Amino acid sequence: MNFWTKVASIILRNRFLVLLIIAIITGLLASQMQYMKFSYTEANLLPEDHETNVEYNKFLEIFGEEGNLVILGIKDSAVFTPKKFNAWNKLVEQFDEREEIDFTISIADVQKLKADRKKRKFVLEPLYEKNPSTKEEVNSIKKQLFEKLPFYDNLLYNKNTGTLQTAIYIKKNIINTPIRRDFIFNVLIPAIKKFEKENNLNVRVSGMPYIRTLNAQNIQDEIVLFVGGALAITALIFFFFFRSFRATLITLLVVIIGVIWAFGFIGWFGYEITVLTALIPPLIIVIGVPNAVFLINKYQQEIKKHGQQAKALQRVITKIGNATLMTNITTASGFATFVFVKSNLLREFGILASVNIISIFILALLIVPIIYSFMPLPKKKHLSHLETKWIENVVNWMEKMVKNQRITIYFATVIVIILSIIGVYKIRVSGSLIEDMPKKMEFYKDIKFFEKEFGGIMPLEILIDTKRDKGVMKLSTLKKMEELNEAIESFPELSKPISVVNLVKYSKQAYYKGNPKYYQLPTNQEQSYIFSYTKNSNSDAGMLKTFVDSTGRYARITTFMKDIGTDKMDVIQERLKVVIAKEFPAEKYSVSLTGKALVFIKGTNYLIKNLVISLSLAILLIAIFMAWMFRSPQMILISLIPNMLPLLITAGLMGFLNIPIKPSTILVFSIAFGISVDDTIHFLAKYRQELIGNKWKIKPSVYAALRETGVSMFYTSIVLFFGFLVFTLSSFGGTIALGGLVSVTLLLAMVSNLLLLPSLLLTFEKKIANKKVFKEPKLVIFPKEDEKSEDLEN
């Protein structure tokens, strides 16, 4: 009695115990779902000890969280009427009173800096004393702001378009907690909607906390869409092929339990739900259904052959168990290669995917035979799909192509390879934080609005270490920072920078009675008496601490980026580094570029390097599986070619369709390769079985294997194609691309495995026949008994 016969015996003799154990585990994992939490930060794609992360963490230590700014914008001349102007300021005022808010900056908060000559210090005075009641008063405020206070240009207004902007700074200690979400959804959004309705004005909202909150909610909503969509479409296709409610419901039971386990594992492992981990439950549905296809197909084939339920159920486990175990292990190993990547985001995805793939295999192997053991035998109508004419025509066409059109297949393959290589050279890399965000959503349109009006919403920070206390306020340092500011302003992709330089220039303007032409850095002669005013006053201390640390050693320059790719960012970085090297000698200063957007871009580049490693590792692992299973060096090469080809075509399509390489689309290759190899294993396993039966005659073995495996490979590929197509319902660009590309790749992999693989076997017939490369395998995939009468497409 071999291993799988023992397994079958244990499962079927202990049916109630097995179901009880599954129920207990499902209950325990369902209880872990309460610990699932959604990510409140951007995914950090870099290892903790990466230089970019080290620099960013140093910045956070000195100045705290930089992504705590929510901005409101309004572009409508009607806002400059008394009623609406006061309503706009009142809206911001009500946020300022909230405990979640650190402070706000709006027109109502504008303070004019004035020089008190008697006390030799600067004092702050409000821009206006009381709410304006006439149009003239509003226009007077607007004129003062737009013409006499350049400090607030691009901070509170755009003087060219008349757009107003308000800054709301959320407290840094709650920025990455659920409190932020509650504030955005329960306070901010309702208040803005009420204001819009009462004043007939359109308010634009953006800023990283706001975007992240709405993005997280979108992910949450889409998990339900993906799981529901994947269940519906796979059930529909399954029923279309099998014409059996019973088979469809059993399959749905398996994958629903698999989904509960998937959510349970996320909670148990303490992982956050991100754009990637949200894909796990629907992925398990899509991968779990093919397992059920093979098991149920085998059961129905056996019933049709001899009509004995006990014998059929035992053969389902003994003959399909090992083959499906091997295919699931190869799929899981494709995902498991992400475990070796230093990125926590991908490592978590790899662990969850591989654990759940093995889990869904175990569930299918246990539940399908046990449930059928309690049911009556399938009726004739349930078995009618085994003789479907159109499926038979598809298999006949494939056999005819392999038999008579091998040159055409090779010629088409070469043409496709050439075109794909051309496409590969067109692929671009994207490290944009917002490129994947839903384009149709209002908050994405708002992002584009702020990009156009104020130069962007993604913070790019420059940290300057003067290496000595109070080094920032030296005029020589300020002049160097001014040079850097001018370099930043030369880039249309970056907003006007804001730093202590702006504050010092504003101090000089205040010293000269608010004359805007003096909004510039003081000269050496002016420095001493202007700075003496600054030392005597505490009026700008609050502003100063935003740009300079308490010791006066560190300064920051903040600018905001538009949605740009890695190529443009690399150019900007290089040009800024040239200015930095020239103005800030390394022996006196240490200057680093940092910020969330830059960390994300660097993370994308890091991920692409790791993709090559993880994909190479997946190919190596699967090659070792092939060598172990078939003990044939030639078979490793012949089996890998049909699976590498779809990956090359996909890469080419990404180039031609302008789909960039980014964190979301990077997964396409490993997912597709891990799944497509399953078809190869099924085909080669059946081929080897036929070789033994046909006394090592290649041709009859290839054609028999093609006929046997063709139907199941076709079924599973169609299920996988439409299953992954569910991801195209997403509003996230990356998820849509992932779904579409994996679907196409798996369809191509099926065609490749059913046309190119048998063609290669026939072309290298003599070489294989002479060497008899299929020795006794290390791993017996199919039991030898009753091999001749095997009907299932294994």
Rosetta blueprint (number, residue, H / E / L):
1 M L
2 N L
3 F H
4 W H
5 T H
6 K H
7 V H
8 A H
9 S H
10 I H
11 I H
12 L H
13 R H
14 N L
15 R H
16 F H
17 L H
18 V H
19 L H
20 L H
21 I H
22 I H
23 A H
24 I H
25 I H
26 T H
27 G H
28 L H
29 L H
30 A H
31 S H
32 Q H
33 M H
34 Q H
35 Y H
36 M L
37 K E
38 F E
39 S L
40 Y L
41 T L
42 E L
43 A L
44 N L
45 L L
46 L L
47 P L
48 E L
49 D L
50 H L
51 E H
52 T H
53 N H
54 V H
55 E H
56 Y H
57 N H
58 K H
59 F H
60 L H
61 E H
62 I H
63 F H
64 G L
65 E L
66 E L
67 G L
68 N L
69 L E
70 V E
71 I E
72 L E
73 G E
74 I E
75 K L
76 D L
77 S H
78 A H
79 V H
80 F H
81 T L
82 P H
83 K H
84 K H
85 F H
86 N H
87 A H
88 W H
89 N H
90 K H
91 L H
92 V H
93 E H
94 Q H
95 F H
96 D H
97 E L
98 R L
99 E L
100 E L
101 I E
102 D E
103 F E
104 T E
105 I E
106 S L
107 I H
108 A H
109 D H
110 V L
111 Q E
112 K E
113 L E
114 K E
115 A E
116 D E
117 R L
118 K L
119 K L
120 R L
121 K E
122 F E
123 V E
124 L E
125 E E
126 P E
127 L L
128 Y L
129 E L
130 K L
131 N L
132 P L
133 S L
134 T L
135 K H
136 E H
137 E H
138 V H
139 N H
140 S H
141 I H
142 K H
143 K H
144 Q H
145 L H
146 F H
147 E H
148 K H
149 L L
150 P H
151 F H
152 Y H
153 D E
154 N L
155 L L
156 L L
157 Y E
158 N E
159 K L
160 N L
161 T L
162 G L
163 T E
164 L E
165 Q E
166 T E
167 A E
168 I E
169 Y E
170 I E
171 K L
172 K H
173 N H
174 I H
175 I L
176 N L
177 T L
178 P H
179 I H
180 R H
181 R H
182 D H
183 F H
184 I H
185 F H
186 N H
187 V H
188 L H
189 I H
190 P H
191 A H
192 I H
193 K H
194 K H
195 F H
196 E H
197 K H
198 E H
199 N H
200 N L
201 L L
202 N L
203 V E
204 R E
205 V E
206 S E
207 G L
208 M H
209 P H
210 Y H
211 I H
212 R H
213 T H
214 L H
215 N H
216 A H
217 Q H
218 N H
219 I H
220 Q H
221 D H
222 E H
223 I H
224 V H
225 L H
226 F H
227 V H
228 G H
229 G H
230 A H
231 L H
232 A H
233 I H
234 T H
235 A H
236 L H
237 I H
238 F H
239 F H
240 F H
241 F H
242 F H
243 R L
244 S L
245 F H
246 R H
247 A H
248 T H
249 L H
250 I H
251 T H
252 L H
253 L H
254 V H
255 V H
256 I H
257 I H
258 G H
259 V H
260 I H
261 W H
262 A H
263 F H
264 G H
265 F H
266 I H
267 G H
268 W H
269 F H
270 G L
271 Y L
272 E E
273 I E
274 T L
275 V L
276 L L
277 T H
278 A H
279 L H
280 I H
281 P H
282 P H
283 L H
284 I H
285 I H
286 V H
287 I H
288 G H
289 V H
290 P H
291 N H
292 A H
293 V H
294 F H
295 L H
296 I H
297 N H
298 K H
299 Y H
300 Q H
301 Q H
302 E H
303 I H
304 K H
305 K H
306 H H
307 G L
308 Q L
309 Q H
310 A H
311 K H
312 A H
313 L H
314 Q H
315 R H
316 V H
317 I H
318 T H
319 K H
320 I H
321 G H
322 N H
323 A H
324 T H
325 L H
326 M H
327 T H
328 N H
329 I H
330 T H
331 T H
332 A H
333 S H
334 G H
335 F H
336 A H
337 T H
338 F H
339 V H
340 F H
341 V L
342 K L
343 S L
344 N H
345 L H
346 L H
347 R H
348 E H
349 F H
350 G H
351 I H
352 L H
353 A H
354 S H
355 V H
356 N H
357 I H
358 I H
359 S H
360 I H
361 F H
362 I H
363 L H
364 A H
365 L H
366 L H
367 I H
368 V H
369 P H
370 I H
371 I H
372 Y H
373 S H
374 F L
375 M L
376 P L
377 L L
378 P L
379 K L
380 K H
381 K H
382 H H
383 L H
384 S H
385 H H
386 L H
387 E H
388 T L
389 K H
390 W H
391 I H
392 E H
393 N H
394 V H
395 V H
396 N H
397 W H
398 M H
399 E H
400 K H
401 M H
402 V H
403 K H
404 N H
405 Q L
406 R H
407 I H
408 T H
409 I H
410 Y H
411 F H
412 A H
413 T H
414 V H
415 I H
416 V H
417 I H
418 I H
419 L H
420 S H
421 I H
422 I H
423 G H
424 V H
425 Y L
426 K L
427 I L
428 R L
429 V E
430 S L
431 G L
432 S L
433 L L
434 I L
435 E L
436 D L
437 M L
438 P L
439 K L
440 K L
441 M L
442 E H
443 F H
444 Y H
445 K H
446 D H
447 I H
448 K H
449 F H
450 F H
451 E H
452 K H
453 E H
454 F H
455 G L
456 G L
457 I L
458 M E
459 P E
460 L E
461 E E
462 I E
463 L E
464 I E
465 D E
466 T L
467 K L
468 R L
469 D L
470 K L
471 G L
472 V L
473 M L
474 K L
475 L H
476 S H
477 T H
478 L H
479 K H
480 K H
481 M H
482 E H
483 E H
484 L H
485 N H
486 E H
487 A H
488 I H
489 E H
490 S L
491 F L
492 P L
493 E L
494 L E
495 S L
496 K L
497 P L
498 I E
499 S L
500 V H
501 V H
502 N H
503 L H
504 V H
505 K H
506 Y H
507 S H
508 K H
509 Q H
510 A H
511 Y H
512 Y L
513 K L
514 G L
515 N L
516 P H
517 K H
518 Y H
519 Y L
520 Q L
521 L L
522 P L
523 T L
524 N H
525 Q H
526 E H
527 Q H
528 S H
529 Y H
530 I H
531 F H
532 S H
533 Y H
534 T H
535 K H
536 N H
537 S L
538 N L
539 S L
540 D L
541 A H
542 G H
543 M H
544 L H
545 K H
546 T H
547 F H
548 V E
549 D L
550 S L
551 T L
552 G L
553 R L
554 Y E
555 A E
556 R E
557 I E
558 T E
559 T E
560 F E
561 M E
562 K L
563 D L
564 I L
565 G L
566 T H
567 D H
568 K H
569 M H
570 D H
571 V H
572 I H
573 Q H
574 E H
575 R H
576 L H
577 K H
578 V H
579 V H
580 I H
581 A H
582 K H
583 E H
584 F L
585 P L
586 A L
587 E L
588 K L
589 Y L
590 S E
591 V E
592 S E
593 L E
594 T E
595 G L
596 K H
597 A H
598 L H
599 V H
600 F H
601 I H
602 K H
603 G H
604 T H
605 N H
606 Y H
607 L H
608 I H
609 K H
610 N H
611 L H
612 V H
613 I H
614 S H
615 L H
616 S H
617 L H
618 A H
619 I H
620 L H
621 L H
622 I H
623 A H
624 I H
625 F H
626 M H
627 A H
628 W H
629 M H
630 F H
631 R L
632 S L
633 P H
634 Q H
635 M H
636 I H
637 L H
638 I H
639 S H
640 L H
641 I H
642 P H
643 N H
644 M H
645 L H
646 P H
647 L H
648 L H
649 I H
650 T H
651 A H
652 G H
653 L H
654 M H
655 G H
656 F H
657 L L
658 N L
659 I L
660 P L
661 I E
662 K L
663 P H
664 S H
665 T H
666 I H
667 L H
668 V H
669 F H
670 S H
671 I H
672 A H
673 F H
674 G H
675 I H
676 S H
677 V H
678 D H
679 D H
680 T H
681 I H
682 H H
683 F H
684 L H
685 A H
686 K H
687 Y H
688 R H
689 Q H
690 E H
691 L H
692 I H
693 G H
694 N L
695 K L
696 W L
697 K L
698 I H
699 K H
700 P H
701 S H
702 V H
703 Y H
704 A H
705 A H
706 L H
707 R H
708 E H
709 T H
710 G H
711 V H
712 S H
713 M H
714 F H
715 Y H
716 T H
717 S H
718 I H
719 V H
720 L H
721 F H
722 F H
723 G H
724 F H
725 L H
726 V H
727 F H
728 T H
729 L H
730 S L
731 S L
732 F L
733 G H
734 G H
735 T H
736 I H
737 A H
738 L H
739 G H
740 G H
741 L H
742 V H
743 S H
744 V H
745 T H
746 L H
747 L H
748 L H
749 A H
750 M H
751 V H
752 S H
753 N H
754 L H
755 L H
756 L H
757 L H
758 P H
759 S H
760 L H
761 L H
762 L H
763 T H
764 F L
765 E H
766 K H
767 K H
768 I H
769 A H
770 N H
771 K H
772 K L
773 V L
774 F L
775 K L
776 E L
777 P L
778 K L
779 L L
780 V L
781 I L
782 F L
783 P L
784 K L
785 E L
786 D L
787 E L
788 K L
789 S L
790 E L
791 D L
792 L L
793 E L
794 N L
